[in-house]
């Protein structure tokens, strides 16, 4: 690898690491970049836990079937422990080292070895190692060089920054989700508490009227039934909103489809979902689309009195468009803005702007509402 191509490869590796926001994605990118950059057959990265093992462990060069056959995650022992506590390890043949303790039967055969801790301000964040440099192996093998070690050290320094940034990003998302849950919990408390208070008063009234005025008591019992149904709707909607989004595991399409199906079962209104040609979007945009859809569905089902709500997600250029349409009572967006009542519109506009998207609202009294969010894609 010449100086120009080497610099370009390092630059590409660093850019790839810093484009990722999720910790798991960052770990996988670090491993893949290190393996490619140093031309190794195998690469792995372990994030140590406080119990002598690894909280996360990602590999490159090993198939899923091979990794499954290897068995449980390794422990912090032997060469892996040395990397975590003693620093870089460069060995001509790991099997000849006195600290080598063997490996499971299904484990690939490793020979030349290069290991490097990933650390930030004295804290070891992970252990990155490569094995079996891909080059002609004369007697004794070519192995990893001092230049390889310095290159891996540089990569590990930048990997520490990328991993720290990813952890901070995930922590900020957790705080945002916690804030969302607190808001929903407060709304739930207010709405359901009011319904239950009305239920109790109405039940008391029905009890006093049942003997002397059965007709009025019957009316009160009908009111109890109505209030009970409303309280049940509030609880069902809150359960859907409080359920953690499965974006990381299932992706935007599956998550939206599931939430729409749950709402369709939970409410008298008909709620449907259609999609066409949508590809995966950057994580921040997928979260914005999901949250805007949730807010629009909340407004349609709990405020607009809609009988039918449609959720569409379709491709437009490199991005995507979310459209939520309802046949509810509608409103005048200008009057809402002047009166200071925004029905979640401010929150939706903030989410759209935060990912470079555009939100449009089309509504009029008695004409229903259409909310459209366009995001540009990655």
C-alpha positions as CSV (number, residue, x, y, z in Angstrom):
1,X,0.0,0.0,0.0
2,X,1.6,3.3,-1.1
3,X,1.6,6.5,0.9
4,X,-1.2,8.1,-1.2
5,X,-3.4,5.0,-1.2
6,X,-2.6,4.4,2.5
7,X,-3.7,7.9,3.5
8,X,-6.9,7.5,1.4
9,X,-7.6,4.2,3.1
10,X,-7.1,5.6,6.6
11,X,-9.2,8.7,5.7
12,X,-12.0,6.4,4.4
13,X,-11.9,4.3,7.6
14,X,-12.1,7.4,9.9
15,X,-15.0,8.9,7.9
16,X,-16.9,5.6,8.0
17,X,-16.6,5.4,11.8
18,X,-17.7,8.9,12.4
19,X,-20.8,8.6,10.2
20,X,-22.3,6.0,12.5
21,X,-24.4,7.0,15.5
22,X,-25.4,3.7,17.1
23,X,-22.8,2.0,19.3
24,X,-23.3,-1.4,17.6
25,X,-22.8,0.2,14.2
26,X,-19.7,1.9,15.3
27,X,-18.2,-1.3,16.7
28,X,-18.9,-3.2,13.5
29,X,-17.4,-0.3,11.4
30,X,-14.3,-0.2,13.5
31,X,-13.8,-4.0,13.1
32,X,-14.4,-4.0,9.3
33,X,-12.2,-0.9,8.8
34,X,-9.3,-2.4,10.8
35,X,-9.5,-5.7,9.0
36,X,-9.5,-4.1,5.6
37,X,-6.8,-1.5,6.4
38,X,-4.3,-4.0,7.7
39,X,-5.3,-6.8,5.3
40,X,-6.1,-9.3,8.0
41,X,-8.1,-12.5,7.7
42,X,-9.8,-12.1,11.0
43,X,-10.7,-9.1,13.2
44,X,-12.7,-8.7,16.5
45,X,-13.5,-6.1,19.1
46,X,-14.7,-6.8,22.6
47,X,-16.2,-4.3,25.0
48,X,-15.3,-5.4,28.5
49,X,-17.9,-5.6,31.3
50,X,-17.2,-5.5,35.1
51,X,-17.6,-9.2,35.6
52,X,-14.6,-10.6,33.7
53,X,-16.4,-11.0,30.4
54,X,-17.4,-8.9,27.5
55,X,-20.7,-6.9,27.3
56,X,-20.4,-6.8,23.4
57,X,-18.2,-8.7,21.0
58,X,-18.2,-8.2,17.2
59,X,-16.2,-10.1,14.6
60,X,-15.2,-9.9,10.9
61,X,-14.1,-12.8,8.8
62,X,-16.3,-15.3,10.6
63,X,-19.7,-16.4,9.2
64,X,-22.8,-16.3,11.4
65,X,-22.8,-20.1,11.4
66,X,-19.2,-20.3,12.4
67,X,-19.7,-17.8,15.1
68,X,-22.7,-19.7,16.5
69,X,-20.7,-22.9,16.5
70,X,-17.8,-21.3,18.5
71,X,-20.2,-21.0,21.4
72,X,-20.3,-18.5,24.4
73,X,-18.5,-15.1,24.3
74,X,-14.8,-15.3,25.4
75,X,-13.8,-14.3,28.9
76,X,-11.1,-11.7,29.8
77,X,-8.2,-14.1,30.0
78,X,-4.9,-14.8,28.3
79,X,-4.0,-12.5,25.4
80,X,-7.3,-10.7,25.6
81,X,-6.7,-9.8,29.3
82,X,-3.1,-8.7,28.4
83,X,-4.5,-6.2,25.8
84,X,-6.9,-4.7,28.3
85,X,-4.4,-4.4,31.1
86,X,-0.9,-4.3,29.6
87,X,-1.3,-2.5,26.2
88,X,-0.7,-3.5,22.6
89,X,0.3,-7.1,21.8
90,X,2.1,-8.1,18.5
91,X,3.0,-11.7,18.2
92,X,4.5,-13.8,15.4
93,X,2.3,-16.8,16.5
94,X,-0.2,-16.5,19.3
95,X,-0.1,-20.2,19.8
96,X,3.6,-20.0,21.0
97,X,2.9,-17.4,23.7
98,X,2.8,-18.8,27.2
99,X,-0.4,-16.8,27.9
100,X,-2.2,-18.6,25.1
101,X,-5.0,-20.8,26.7
102,X,-6.5,-22.4,23.6
103,X,-9.8,-21.9,22.0
104,X,-13.0,-23.8,21.3
105,X,-13.0,-26.6,18.7
106,X,-14.9,-24.6,16.1
107,X,-12.7,-21.6,16.5
108,X,-10.6,-20.7,13.3
109,X,-6.9,-21.3,13.5
110,X,-5.0,-18.1,14.4
111,X,-1.3,-17.5,14.0
112,X,0.2,-14.0,13.7
113,X,-1.6,-11.6,16.0
114,X,-1.9,-7.9,16.6
115,X,-4.0,-6.5,19.5
116,X,-4.7,-2.9,20.6
117,X,-6.7,-1.5,23.4
118,X,-9.2,1.3,22.6
119,X,-9.0,3.8,25.4
120,X,-10.2,7.3,26.3
121,X,-8.6,9.3,29.1
122,X,-7.3,6.2,30.8
123,X,-10.6,4.2,30.5
124,X,-10.4,1.1,28.3
125,X,-13.4,1.0,26.1
126,X,-12.6,-2.1,24.1
127,X,-10.0,-4.5,22.9
128,X,-9.4,-4.6,19.1
129,X,-7.4,-7.5,17.6
130,X,-6.4,-8.8,14.2
131,X,-5.1,-12.2,13.2
132,X,-3.6,-13.9,10.1
133,X,-2.2,-11.1,7.9
134,X,-3.1,-12.0,4.3
135,X,0.3,-12.1,2.5
136,X,2.6,-14.9,1.3
137,X,3.8,-16.7,4.3
138,X,7.4,-18.1,4.0
139,X,8.8,-20.1,6.8
140,X,7.9,-18.3,10.0
141,X,5.2,-16.2,8.3
142,X,5.3,-12.5,7.3
143,X,3.1,-11.4,10.2
144,X,2.2,-7.9,11.3
145,X,4.9,-5.1,11.3
146,X,5.7,-2.2,13.5
147,X,4.0,0.0,10.8
148,X,0.9,-2.1,11.1
149,X,0.9,-1.5,14.9
150,X,1.3,2.2,14.5
151,X,-1.5,2.3,12.0
152,X,-3.8,0.3,14.3
153,X,-2.9,2.6,17.2
154,X,-4.0,5.6,15.1
155,X,-7.2,3.8,14.2
156,X,-7.8,2.9,17.9
157,X,-7.4,6.6,18.9
158,X,-10.1,7.7,16.5
159,X,-12.2,4.7,17.3
160,X,-12.3,5.8,20.9
161,X,-13.7,9.2,19.8
162,X,-16.3,7.6,17.6
163,X,-17.3,5.1,20.3
164,X,-17.6,7.9,22.9
165,X,-19.7,10.0,20.6
166,X,-22.0,7.1,19.8
167,X,-22.5,6.4,23.6
168,X,-23.3,10.1,24.2
169,X,-25.8,10.0,21.3
170,X,-27.5,6.9,22.7
171,X,-27.6,8.5,26.1
172,X,-29.2,11.6,24.7
173,X,-31.8,9.4,22.9
174,X,-32.5,7.7,26.2
175,X,-33.1,11.1,27.9
176,X,-35.3,12.2,25.1
177,X,-37.4,9.0,25.4
178,X,-37.5,9.4,29.1
179,X,-38.9,12.9,28.6
180,X,-41.4,11.6,26.1
181,X,-42.6,9.0,28.6
182,X,-42.9,11.6,31.4
183,X,-45.0,13.8,29.1
184,X,-47.3,10.9,28.1
185,X,-47.5,9.7,31.7
186,X,-48.6,13.2,32.8
187,X,-51.2,13.4,30.0
188,X,-52.4,9.9,31.0
189,X,-52.7,10.9,34.6
190,X,-54.7,14.0,33.8
191,X,-57.0,12.4,31.3
192,X,-57.8,9.1,33.1
193,X,-58.0,10.8,36.5
194,X,-60.7,13.2,35.2
195,X,-62.6,10.3,33.6
196,X,-62.4,8.2,36.8
197,X,-63.6,11.1,38.9
198,X,-66.6,11.6,36.6
199,X,-67.3,7.9,36.8
200,X,-67.3,7.9,40.5
201,X,-69.7,10.9,40.7
202,X,-72.0,9.4,38.1
203,X,-72.1,6.1,39.9
204,X,-72.9,7.8,43.1
205,X,-75.7,9.7,41.4
206,X,-77.1,6.5,39.9
207,X,-77.1,4.8,43.3
208,X,-79.2,7.5,44.9
209,X,-81.6,7.6,42.0
210,X,-82.2,3.9,41.4
211,X,-85.1,3.7,43.8
212,X,-86.8,7.0,43.5
213,X,-86.2,7.8,39.8
214,X,-85.3,4.7,37.8
215,X,-85.5,6.5,34.4
216,X,-82.8,9.1,35.5
217,X,-80.8,6.3,37.1
218,X,-80.8,4.5,33.7
219,X,-79.5,7.7,32.0
220,X,-76.7,7.9,34.6
221,X,-75.8,4.2,33.9
222,X,-75.6,5.0,30.2
223,X,-73.2,7.9,31.0
224,X,-71.1,5.5,33.1
225,X,-70.8,3.2,30.1
226,X,-69.7,6.1,27.9
227,X,-67.2,7.4,30.4
228,X,-65.8,3.8,30.9
229,X,-65.3,3.5,27.1
230,X,-63.5,6.8,26.9
231,X,-61.2,5.9,29.8
232,X,-60.4,2.5,28.1
233,X,-59.5,4.4,24.9
234,X,-57.2,6.7,26.8
235,X,-55.5,3.8,28.5
236,X,-55.1,1.8,25.2
237,X,-53.6,4.8,23.4
238,X,-51.2,5.5,26.3
239,X,-50.0,1.9,26.2
240,X,-49.2,2.2,22.5
241,X,-47.3,5.4,23.0
242,X,-45.4,4.2,26.1
243,X,-44.3,1.0,24.4
244,X,-40.7,1.3,23.3
245,X,-40.3,1.8,19.5
246,X,-38.8,-1.2,17.9
247,X,-36.9,0.9,15.3
248,X,-33.5,-0.6,16.0
249,X,-34.7,-4.2,15.8
250,X,-37.5,-4.0,13.2
251,X,-37.0,-0.9,11.2
252,X,-39.4,1.9,10.4
253,X,-41.9,0.1,8.2
254,X,-42.5,-2.9,10.5
255,X,-42.7,-0.6,13.6
256,X,-45.2,1.8,11.9
257,X,-47.3,-1.2,10.6
258,X,-47.4,-2.7,14.1
259,X,-48.4,0.5,15.8
260,X,-51.2,1.1,13.3
261,X,-52.5,-2.4,13.7
262,X,-52.6,-2.0,17.5
263,X,-54.4,1.4,17.2
264,X,-56.9,-0.1,14.7
265,X,-57.8,-2.8,17.3
266,X,-57.9,-0.4,20.2
267,X,-60.2,2.3,18.7
268,X,-63.6,2.3,17.0
269,X,-62.1,4.3,14.1
270,X,-60.6,2.4,11.2
271,X,-56.8,2.9,11.0
272,X,-54.9,1.7,7.9
273,X,-51.3,1.7,6.7
274,X,-49.9,1.6,3.1
275,X,-46.3,1.8,1.9
276,X,-44.5,1.9,-1.4
277,X,-40.8,1.8,-2.4
278,X,-39.4,3.1,0.9
279,X,-35.8,2.2,1.6
280,X,-34.0,2.4,5.0
281,X,-33.4,6.0,6.2
282,X,-30.8,7.3,8.6
283,X,-31.7,6.5,12.2
284,X,-32.5,10.1,13.1
285,X,-34.9,10.5,10.2
286,X,-36.6,7.2,10.9
287,X,-37.2,8.3,14.5
288,X,-38.6,11.7,13.4
289,X,-41.0,10.0,11.0
290,X,-42.2,7.6,13.7
291,X,-42.7,10.4,16.2
292,X,-44.6,12.6,13.8
293,X,-46.8,9.7,12.8
294,X,-47.5,9.0,16.5
295,X,-48.4,12.6,17.2
296,X,-50.6,12.9,14.1
297,X,-52.4,9.6,15.0
298,X,-52.8,10.9,18.6
299,X,-54.5,14.1,17.4
300,X,-56.8,12.3,14.9
301,X,-58.0,9.6,17.3
302,X,-58.2,11.6,20.6
303,X,-59.0,15.1,19.5
304,X,-60.5,15.1,16.0
305,X,-63.1,12.4,16.4
306,X,-62.0,10.7,13.2
307,X,-63.8,7.6,11.9
308,X,-61.1,6.7,9.5
309,X,-57.3,7.5,9.6
310,X,-54.9,6.6,6.8
311,X,-51.1,6.4,7.2
312,X,-49.0,6.3,4.0
313,X,-45.3,6.1,3.7
314,X,-43.8,6.3,0.2
315,X,-40.5,7.0,-1.5
316,X,-39.8,10.4,-3.1
317,X,-36.3,10.7,-4.7
318,X,-33.7,9.6,-2.2
319,X,-36.0,10.4,0.7
320,X,-39.5,9.5,1.9
321,X,-42.9,11.1,2.6
322,X,-45.2,10.3,5.5
323,X,-48.8,11.3,5.1
324,X,-51.4,10.9,7.8
325,X,-55.0,11.7,6.7
326,X,-58.2,11.7,8.8
327,X,-61.8,12.5,8.3
328,X,-62.2,14.2,11.7
329,X,-63.6,17.6,12.5
330,X,-60.6,19.5,11.2
331,X,-59.4,23.0,12.2
332,X,-58.1,26.3,10.9
333,X,-54.3,26.1,11.2
334,X,-54.0,29.9,11.2
335,X,-56.5,30.3,14.0
336,X,-54.8,27.6,16.0
337,X,-51.5,29.4,15.7
338,X,-53.0,32.7,16.7
339,X,-54.8,31.2,19.7
340,X,-51.6,29.5,20.9
341,X,-53.2,26.0,20.7
342,X,-51.0,23.8,18.4
343,X,-52.3,20.3,18.9
344,X,-48.7,19.0,18.7
345,X,-47.9,20.9,15.5
346,X,-45.0,22.7,17.1
347,X,-43.5,19.4,18.2
348,X,-44.0,17.9,14.8
349,X,-42.4,21.0,13.1
350,X,-39.4,20.8,15.4
351,X,-38.9,17.1,14.6
352,X,-39.1,17.8,10.9
353,X,-36.7,20.7,11.1
354,X,-34.3,18.7,13.2
355,X,-33.6,16.2,10.4
356,X,-33.8,18.7,7.5
357,X,-37.4,17.7,6.7
358,X,-40.5,19.7,5.8
359,X,-43.9,19.5,7.4
360,X,-47.1,20.7,5.8
361,X,-50.6,20.8,7.3
362,X,-53.8,20.9,5.3
363,X,-57.0,21.2,7.3
364,X,-60.2,23.2,7.6
365,X,-63.2,22.9,10.0
366,X,-65.4,20.0,9.0
367,X,-62.9,18.9,6.3
368,X,-60.6,16.6,8.1
369,X,-56.8,17.0,8.3
370,X,-53.8,15.9,6.3
371,X,-50.3,16.1,7.8
372,X,-47.4,15.4,5.5
373,X,-43.7,15.1,6.4
374,X,-41.0,14.9,3.8
375,X,-37.4,13.8,4.8
376,X,-34.5,14.0,2.3
377,X,-32.9,10.6,3.0
378,X,-29.2,9.9,3.6
